[in-house]
């Protein structure tokens, strides 16, 4: 299975970064990807989120970990979805930077 791996550094307090990610990250991704992101199920437990979603028509499951210095995304998609990994990594990175740098 192709792996999704993104790390975005931030300079916010952990509680602030976690609150922003919990409140806005998946909404921003939905706005960006539109119909290419459906069926989102995300469960936050403090600073860790376990999620699964249909991204670009393929199942994506993974985690978002908000740490003291960085947000880390890890995920897996089916082999045939490997072509989309770069696009998704770029979207995760850009939306996280936008969210945590304002």
OpenMM code with the backbone's topology and positions (N, CA, C; nanometers):
from openmm import Vec3, app, unit

residues = "UNK UNK UNK UNK UNK UNK UNK UNK UNK UNK UNK UNK UNK UNK UNK UNK UNK UNK UNK UNK UNK UNK UNK UNK UNK UNK UNK UNK UNK UNK UNK UNK UNK UNK UNK UNK UNK UNK UNK UNK UNK UNK UNK UNK UNK UNK UNK UNK UNK UNK UNK UNK UNK UNK UNK UNK UNK UNK UNK UNK UNK UNK UNK UNK UNK UNK UNK UNK UNK UNK UNK UNK UNK UNK UNK UNK UNK UNK UNK UNK UNK UNK UNK UNK UNK UNK UNK UNK UNK UNK UNK UNK UNK UNK UNK UNK UNK UNK UNK UNK UNK UNK".split()
positions = [
    Vec3(0.0838, -0.1192, 0.0000),
    Vec3(0.0000, 0.0000, 0.0000),
    Vec3(0.0873, 0.1243, 0.0000),
    Vec3(0.0545, 0.2207, -0.0842),
    Vec3(0.1285, 0.3482, -0.0813),
    Vec3(0.1063, 0.4202, 0.0511),
    Vec3(0.2101, 0.4822, 0.0991),
    Vec3(0.2069, 0.5518, 0.2281),
    Vec3(0.1998, 0.7023, 0.2055),
    Vec3(0.1199, 0.7673, 0.2873),
    Vec3(0.1113, 0.9123, 0.2928),
    Vec3(0.1911, 0.9555, 0.4146),
    Vec3(0.2853, 1.0451, 0.3968),
    Vec3(0.3666, 1.0928, 0.5096),
    Vec3(0.3978, 1.2403, 0.4905),
    Vec3(0.3477, 1.3215, 0.5821),
    Vec3(0.3682, 1.4660, 0.5767),
    Vec3(0.3996, 1.5140, 0.7173),
    Vec3(0.4957, 1.6043, 0.7281),
    Vec3(0.5263, 1.6683, 0.8559),
    Vec3(0.5343, 1.8179, 0.8315),
    Vec3(0.4586, 1.8939, 0.9099),
    Vec3(0.4542, 2.0391, 0.8971),
    Vec3(0.4926, 2.1001, 1.0311),
    Vec3(0.6004, 2.1760, 1.0333),
    Vec3(0.6446, 2.2415, 1.1574),
    Vec3(0.5538, 2.3598, 1.1893),
    Vec3(0.5409, 2.3885, 1.3184),
    Vec3(0.4629, 2.5042, 1.3615),
    Vec3(0.5297, 2.5644, 1.4844),
    Vec3(0.4858, 2.6864, 1.5191),
    Vec3(0.5436, 2.7586, 1.6334),
    Vec3(0.4376, 2.7986, 1.7345),
    Vec3(0.3254, 2.7287, 1.7336),
    Vec3(0.2167, 2.7577, 1.8261),
    Vec3(0.2274, 2.6694, 1.9503),
    Vec3(0.1557, 2.7097, 2.0550),
    Vec3(0.1435, 2.6206, 2.1704),
    Vec3(0.0658, 2.4964, 2.1267),
    Vec3(0.0934, 2.3853, 2.1895),
    Vec3(0.0283, 2.2596, 2.1531),
    Vec3(-0.1241, 2.2714, 2.1584),
    Vec3(-0.1759, 2.3333, 2.2637),
    Vec3(-0.3217, 2.3447, 2.2771),
    Vec3(-0.3818, 2.4301, 2.1657),
    Vec3(-0.3120, 2.5369, 2.1275),
    Vec3(-0.3620, 2.6238, 2.0209),
    Vec3(-0.3595, 2.5519, 1.8864),
    Vec3(-0.2486, 2.4867, 1.8554),
    Vec3(-0.2369, 2.4142, 1.7288),
    Vec3(-0.3400, 2.3017, 1.7218),
    Vec3(-0.3565, 2.2301, 1.8317),
    Vec3(-0.4536, 2.1206, 1.8352),
    Vec3(-0.5953, 2.1737, 1.8146),
    Vec3(-0.6298, 2.2816, 1.8824),
    Vec3(-0.7632, 2.3401, 1.8678),
    Vec3(-0.7927, 2.3832, 1.7256),
    Vec3(-0.6960, 2.4457, 1.6607),
    Vec3(-0.7140, 2.4881, 1.5216),
    Vec3(-0.7313, 2.3691, 1.4287),
    Vec3(-0.6499, 2.2674, 1.4480),
    Vec3(-0.6605, 2.1488, 1.3627),
    Vec3(-0.7947, 2.0796, 1.3831),
    Vec3(-0.8362, 2.0636, 1.5096),
    Vec3(-0.9635, 1.9979, 1.5375),
    Vec3(-1.0807, 2.0740, 1.4766),
    Vec3(-1.0787, 2.2046, 1.4880),
    Vec3(-1.1920, 2.2867, 1.4451),
    Vec3(-1.1974, 2.3092, 1.2946),
    Vec3(-1.0821, 2.3137, 1.2282),
    Vec3(-1.0829, 2.3635, 1.0907),
    Vec3(-1.0168, 2.2766, 0.9853),
    Vec3(-0.9277, 2.1855, 1.0215),
    Vec3(-0.8477, 2.1186, 0.9187),
    Vec3(-0.9313, 2.0409, 0.8179),
    Vec3(-1.0171, 1.9515, 0.8641),
    Vec3(-1.0917, 1.8693, 0.7693),
    Vec3(-1.1946, 1.9517, 0.6917),
    Vec3(-1.2450, 2.0596, 0.7514),
    Vec3(-1.3339, 2.1497, 0.6775),
    Vec3(-1.2592, 2.2143, 0.5611),
    Vec3(-1.1359, 2.2582, 0.5876),
    Vec3(-1.0555, 2.3202, 0.4817),
    Vec3(-1.0214, 2.2192, 0.3723),
    Vec3(-0.9926, 2.0967, 0.4119),
    Vec3(-0.9633, 1.9933, 0.3123),
    Vec3(-1.0871, 1.9635, 0.2284),
    Vec3(-1.2042, 1.9600, 0.2924),
    Vec3(-1.3280, 1.9359, 0.2187),
    Vec3(-1.3543, 2.0482, 0.1185),
    Vec3(-1.3314, 2.1726, 0.1600),
    Vec3(-1.3484, 2.2853, 0.0686),
    Vec3(-1.2521, 2.2752, -0.0482),
    Vec3(-1.1298, 2.2372, -0.0210),
    Vec3(-1.0274, 2.2298, -0.1256),
    Vec3(-1.0547, 2.1151, -0.2228),
    Vec3(-1.0885, 1.9980, -0.1698),
    Vec3(-1.1038, 1.8799, -0.2550),
    Vec3(-1.2456, 1.8599, -0.3062),
    Vec3(-1.3435, 1.9254, -0.2425),
    Vec3(-1.4820, 1.9157, -0.2881),
    Vec3(-1.5307, 1.7725, -0.2948),
    Vec3(-1.5858, 1.7334, -0.4102),
    Vec3(-1.6402, 1.5993, -0.4274),
    Vec3(-1.5336, 1.4906, -0.4279),
    Vec3(-1.4066, 1.5299, -0.4316),
    Vec3(-1.2980, 1.4315, -0.4280),
    Vec3(-1.2662, 1.3854, -0.2860),
    Vec3(-1.3438, 1.4343, -0.1862),
    Vec3(-1.3270, 1.3906, -0.0484),
    Vec3(-1.4644, 1.3653, 0.0104),
    Vec3(-1.4973, 1.2386, 0.0339),
    Vec3(-1.6303, 1.2025, 0.0832),
    Vec3(-1.6191, 1.1012, 0.1971),
    Vec3(-1.7261, 1.0892, 0.2727),
    Vec3(-1.7361, 0.9870, 0.3757),
    Vec3(-1.6376, 1.0003, 0.4902),
    Vec3(-1.6049, 1.1231, 0.5261),
    Vec3(-1.5075, 1.1440, 0.6328),
    Vec3(-1.5585, 1.0944, 0.7671),
    Vec3(-1.4749, 1.0199, 0.8355),
    Vec3(-1.4974, 0.9811, 0.9747),
    Vec3(-1.3680, 1.0111, 1.0479),
    Vec3(-1.3715, 1.1065, 1.1402),
    Vec3(-1.2514, 1.1478, 1.2139),
    Vec3(-1.2828, 1.1512, 1.3625),
    Vec3(-1.1977, 1.0868, 1.4405),
    Vec3(-1.2121, 1.0855, 1.5864),
    Vec3(-1.0878, 1.1451, 1.6495),
    Vec3(-1.1069, 1.2570, 1.7198),
    Vec3(-0.9969, 1.3218, 1.7908),
    Vec3(-0.9941, 1.2733, 1.9349),
    Vec3(-0.8752, 1.2432, 1.9835),
    Vec3(-0.8506, 1.2134, 2.1238),
    Vec3(-0.7356, 1.3053, 2.1639),
    Vec3(-0.7696, 1.4170, 2.2223),
    Vec3(-0.6768, 1.5281, 2.2506),
    Vec3(-0.6031, 1.5661, 2.1224),
    Vec3(-0.4744, 1.5371, 2.1110),
    Vec3(-0.3968, 1.5846, 1.9955),
    Vec3(-0.3766, 1.4783, 1.8878),
    Vec3(-0.4463, 1.3655, 1.8949),
    Vec3(-0.4354, 1.2584, 1.7960),
    Vec3(-0.5701, 1.2351, 1.7303),
    Vec3(-0.5690, 1.2310, 1.5986),
    Vec3(-0.6901, 1.2027, 1.5222),
    Vec3(-0.6684, 1.0767, 1.4387),
    Vec3(-0.7639, 0.9868, 1.4472),
    Vec3(-0.7668, 0.8699, 1.3596),
    Vec3(-0.8805, 0.8953, 1.2612),
    Vec3(-0.8508, 0.8810, 1.1313),
    Vec3(-0.9525, 0.9140, 1.0316),
    Vec3(-0.9539, 0.8120, 0.9185),
    Vec3(-1.0681, 0.8088, 0.8500),
    Vec3(-1.0762, 0.7419, 0.7211),
    Vec3(-1.1733, 0.8205, 0.6349),
    Vec3(-1.1457, 0.8164, 0.5053),
    Vec3(-1.2184, 0.8993, 0.4108),
    Vec3(-1.2003, 0.8407, 0.2715),
    Vec3(-1.2899, 0.8742, 0.1812),
    Vec3(-1.2691, 0.8445, 0.0394),
    Vec3(-1.2049, 0.9688, -0.0209),
    Vec3(-1.0831, 0.9564, -0.0643),
    Vec3(-1.0106, 1.0691, -0.1238),
    Vec3(-0.9819, 1.0366, -0.2696),
    Vec3(-1.0361, 1.1190, -0.3574),
    Vec3(-1.0211, 1.0989, -0.5003),
    Vec3(-1.0712, 0.9599, -0.5403),
    Vec3(-1.1797, 0.9183, -0.4731),
    Vec3(-1.2434, 0.7918, -0.5049),
    Vec3(-1.1787, 0.6689, -0.4448),
    Vec3(-1.0741, 0.6857, -0.3667),
    Vec3(-1.0026, 0.5722, -0.3069),
    Vec3(-1.0018, 0.5857, -0.1556),
    Vec3(-1.0096, 0.4735, -0.0837),
    Vec3(-1.0076, 0.4812, 0.0618),
    Vec3(-0.8712, 0.5252, 0.1151),
    Vec3(-0.8745, 0.6167, 0.2096),
    Vec3(-0.7542, 0.6644, 0.2776),
    Vec3(-0.7812, 0.6540, 0.4265),
    Vec3(-0.6918, 0.5870, 0.4975),
    Vec3(-0.7022, 0.5809, 0.6434),
    Vec3(-0.5701, 0.6234, 0.7024),
    Vec3(-0.5779, 0.6925, 0.8156),
    Vec3(-0.4536, 0.7382, 0.8740),
    Vec3(-0.4718, 0.8111, 1.0046),
    Vec3(-0.3660, 0.8828, 1.0417),
    Vec3(-0.3646, 0.9582, 1.1661),
    Vec3(-0.3098, 1.0980, 1.1433),
    Vec3(-0.3536, 1.1887, 1.2291),
    Vec3(-0.2984, 1.3231, 1.2384),
    Vec3(-0.2530, 1.3376, 1.3832),
    Vec3(-0.1255, 1.3649, 1.4031),
    Vec3(-0.0719, 1.3851, 1.5368),
    Vec3(-0.0200, 1.5279, 1.5471),
    Vec3(-0.0797, 1.6067, 1.6355),
    Vec3(-0.0347, 1.7435, 1.6589),
    Vec3(0.0648, 1.7391, 1.7731),
    Vec3(0.1903, 1.7688, 1.7435),
    Vec3(0.2949, 1.7672, 1.8446),
    Vec3(0.3358, 1.9072, 1.8859),
    Vec3(0.4296, 1.9150, 1.9771),
    Vec3(0.4795, 2.0441, 2.0265),
    Vec3(0.5406, 2.1290, 1.9159),
    Vec3(0.6059, 2.0642, 1.8175),
    Vec3(0.6777, 2.1374, 1.7133),
    Vec3(0.6277, 2.1117, 1.5725),
    Vec3(0.5443, 2.0094, 1.5539),
    Vec3(0.5019, 1.9742, 1.4179),
    Vec3(0.3711, 1.8972, 1.4209),
    Vec3(0.3034, 1.9011, 1.3065),
    Vec3(0.1866, 1.8175, 1.2826),
    Vec3(0.2324, 1.7077, 1.1878),
    Vec3(0.2030, 1.5824, 1.2236),
    Vec3(0.2452, 1.4686, 1.1421),
    Vec3(0.1232, 1.3941, 1.0905),
    Vec3(0.1221, 1.3725, 0.9597),
    Vec3(0.0167, 1.2953, 0.8946),
    Vec3(0.0768, 1.1637, 0.8492),
    Vec3(0.0063, 1.0564, 0.8752),
    Vec3(0.0467, 0.9254, 0.8261),
    Vec3(-0.0787, 0.8577, 0.7744),
    Vec3(-0.0668, 0.7898, 0.6609),
    Vec3(-0.1829, 0.7221, 0.6066),
    Vec3(-0.1448, 0.6188, 0.5025),
    Vec3(-0.2447, 0.5408, 0.4634),
    Vec3(-0.2276, 0.4380, 0.3617),
    Vec3(-0.3451, 0.4414, 0.2663),
    Vec3(-0.3138, 0.4133, 0.1392),
    Vec3(-0.4149, 0.4017, 0.0349),
    Vec3(-0.3888, 0.2736, -0.0429),
    Vec3(-0.4892, 0.2232, -0.1158),
    Vec3(-0.4669, 0.1048, -0.1981),
    Vec3(-0.3598, 0.1310, -0.3052),
    Vec3(-0.2975, 0.0252, -0.3514),
    Vec3(-0.1891, 0.0357, -0.4494),
    Vec3(-0.2277, 0.1202, -0.5709),
    Vec3(-0.3481, 0.0984, -0.6234),
    Vec3(-0.3894, 0.1708, -0.7444),
    Vec3(-0.4086, 0.3208, -0.7209),
    Vec3(-0.4077, 0.3641, -0.5961),
    Vec3(-0.4246, 0.5058, -0.5640),
    Vec3(-0.2915, 0.5778, -0.5496),
    Vec3(-0.1825, 0.5094, -0.5708),
    Vec3(-0.0500, 0.5685, -0.5536),
    Vec3(-0.0297, 0.6967, -0.6316),
    Vec3(-0.0947, 0.7104, -0.7440),
    Vec3(-0.0808, 0.8295, -0.8275),
    Vec3(-0.1313, 0.9553, -0.7562),
    Vec3(-0.2207, 0.9380, -0.6587),
    Vec3(-0.2796, 1.0518, -0.5897),
    Vec3(-0.2030, 1.0953, -0.4652),
    Vec3(-0.1094, 1.0152, -0.4188),
    Vec3(-0.0393, 1.0443, -0.2929),
    Vec3(0.0257, 1.1824, -0.2952),
    Vec3(0.0972, 1.2153, -0.4015),
    Vec3(0.1642, 1.3454, -0.4096),
    Vec3(0.0666, 1.4612, -0.3993),
    Vec3(-0.0475, 1.4505, -0.4670),
    Vec3(-0.1497, 1.5564, -0.4614),
    Vec3(-0.2070, 1.5714, -0.3216),
    Vec3(-0.2324, 1.4594, -0.2564),
    Vec3(-0.2865, 1.4652, -0.1205),
    Vec3(-0.1842, 1.5189, -0.0215),
    Vec3(-0.0592, 1.4769, -0.0343),
    Vec3(0.0446, 1.5293, 0.0544),
    Vec3(0.0576, 1.6805, 0.0387),
    Vec3(0.0524, 1.7268, -0.0847),
    Vec3(0.0607, 1.8714, -0.1103),
    Vec3(-0.0576, 1.9435, -0.0459),
    Vec3(-0.1780, 1.8890, -0.0607),
    Vec3(-0.2971, 1.9510, -0.0020),
    Vec3(-0.2884, 1.9530, 0.1505),
    Vec3(-0.2495, 1.8403, 0.2121),
    Vec3(-0.2335, 1.8355, 0.3581),
    Vec3(-0.1329, 1.9416, 0.4035),
    Vec3(-0.0190, 1.9464, 0.3375),
    Vec3(0.0878, 2.0401, 0.3763),
    Vec3(0.0401, 2.1847, 0.3637),
    Vec3(-0.0136, 2.2219, 0.2480),
    Vec3(-0.0530, 2.3610, 0.2235),
    Vec3(-0.1656, 2.4062, 0.3158),
    Vec3(-0.2653, 2.3217, 0.3387),
    Vec3(-0.3759, 2.3613, 0.4255),
    Vec3(-0.3324, 2.3727, 0.5712),
    Vec3(-0.2422, 2.2861, 0.6145),
    Vec3(-0.1921, 2.2945, 0.7519),
    Vec3(-0.1084, 2.4199, 0.7713),
    Vec3(-0.0211, 2.4505, 0.6760),
    Vec3(0.0593, 2.5719, 0.6837),
    Vec3(-0.0313, 2.6946, 0.6889),
    Vec3(-0.1293, 2.6980, 0.6024),
    Vec3(-0.2228, 2.8116, 0.5999),
    Vec3(-0.2960, 2.8253, 0.7329),
    Vec3(-0.3410, 2.7166, 0.7876),
    Vec3(-0.4185, 2.7186, 0.9112),
    Vec3(-0.3345, 2.7596, 1.0314),
    Vec3(-0.2129, 2.7087, 1.0421),
    Vec3(-0.1325, 2.7314, 1.1613),
    Vec3(-0.0403, 2.8535, 1.1524),
    Vec3(-0.0379, 2.9199, 1.0382),
    Vec3(0.0499, 3.0371, 1.0264),
    Vec3(-0.0277, 3.1672, 1.0369),
    Vec3(-0.1584, 3.1615, 1.0492),
    Vec3(-0.2396, 3.2844, 1.0591),
    Vec3(-0.2555, 3.3287, 1.2021),
] * unit.nanometer
topology = app.Topology()
chain = topology.addChain("A")
for resn in residues:
    res = topology.addResidue(resn, chain)
    for name in ("N", "CA", "C"):
        topology.addAtom(name, app.Element.getBySymbol(name[0]), res)
